[in-house]
Amino acid sequence: MNRTLKLIANEDHVDNGEPNVLQLANDADPLAIEVCLSDVERIDLDFPKFTDGRAYSQAFLLRRRLGFQGDIRATGDVLIDQLVQMQRTGFSSAVLREGVDASAAQRQFDRFAAFYQGDAVEAEPIFSRT
């Protein structure tokens, strides 16, 4: 799986009810989804405010337990400080808040290029990878 989190400008995010896109409510249990995930291309997870981290758990469950390989997109109150953690918990794209510069967001990834422990995307710790 690609380790880069795709950054999407707020004005470029279109939510037009596409049939292969699932919008999961912030309080929904991913393990109780009654939709065949193989038919879903993207799952949008909402951060209603930056202090509400339930979408991190949802993304982790979708990647690790349910094996979802499609796009998991962070929407809502997405701050650049959260992007690295989003990537590590399974998000593959994020819609930036209005007015946020993507180059400022990219600097977060430049600062934290590697991690010792495993995560949702790369389960093995760095010392055991070849």
N, C-alpha and C positions, 0 to 999 in steps of 0.2 A: 504494500500500500504506500502511496505517496505520502511523504512526511511533511509536505508543505501545506499550510493553511491558506486557502485562497481568500483574499481580501476583496470584498465587494463594496463599492461606494453605495451609500444609502439610496441615492437616486437611480442606481442601476438595478436594484433588487425589485423584481416584478413578482407580484403574487396574484396570478390570474386564475387560480383554482385548477391548475394543471392536474390531470387524472393520475399521474405517476408521482405526485408530490403529496406527502402526508404531513399535516400540521398536527403536532402532538402537543396537547395542552400541558402547561407547566406542572400540573398536579396529576397527570396521567401516569400510570404504571406501564412502562414499555413491555413488561412480561405479560401483560393482559391484552395486548394488541390483537384484535381479531381480523387483521388484514394480513394477507400473504406478503411477507417482506420481499420476496423475490420479484414481485410485480412493482415494487416501489423504487424509484430512482433517487429520490431526495426526501429527507425528513427534516422539517423545520422545527427547531426547539427554541422556545421563547425565554428570554431573560426580561421579565416585566420591570425589574429594577436590578441594578448591579449587585445588590446585596442578597439577592435570591439565587442560590446556586443549585437548585434542583435539576436544572438542565444538564449540569456536569454529570450527575448520577445517571440521568437518562441516556446521555451519550455513551457513557461507559458501559451500561447494560446493553445498549444496542450493538456496540462493537464487540465486546468480549463475550457476553452470554448468548446473544442472539446471532452473532456473526454477520451483522449487516455490513455490506461492502459498498453501498452507495454513498451519496453525499449526505452528510449530517451538517446542517447549516444553523449557525447561531444567529438569532434575530432579536430585536428589542434593544435593551439598554446595554449594548456591547461596548466596553471600554478597552483601550489598547493594552492596559495593564493585565487584562484577563486572557489575551489571545494565546499566549504560550500554554497556559493551563488548559485552555479549550482544546488546543491541538493534542495535548497529552492525554486528555480524557476521551478523545475520539472524534472531535469535530474536524471536518475537512474544509469548511468554508464559514465565513463570518461576514455579516452585513455590518459595516461600520456605522456608528452614529453620524448623524448629519453634521457636516463640517470637520470631520476627522480626516487628517491627511494620511493616506496609505503609506507614505514614506516614513512617517513617524511611527506608524504601527510596525512596519518592517524592522525598524531598529530594535524592537523587543526580541525578535528572533535572532538578530545578529548578536545581541548580548548573551543570549542563552542558547547556544548552538547544540549542546549535548547535555545529557543527564546520566548520572551514574545508575539510577534505578530504572526498572522497566515501567511501562505505562500501558494504556489501553491499546495502543497501536503496535508497540514493540514490547512484548511481555518480558523478554529476557533482559537481565541487567547488562550493562555495557561490557563488563569483564568477561562474560560468557559468549559474547558475539564474536564471530570470526570474520 
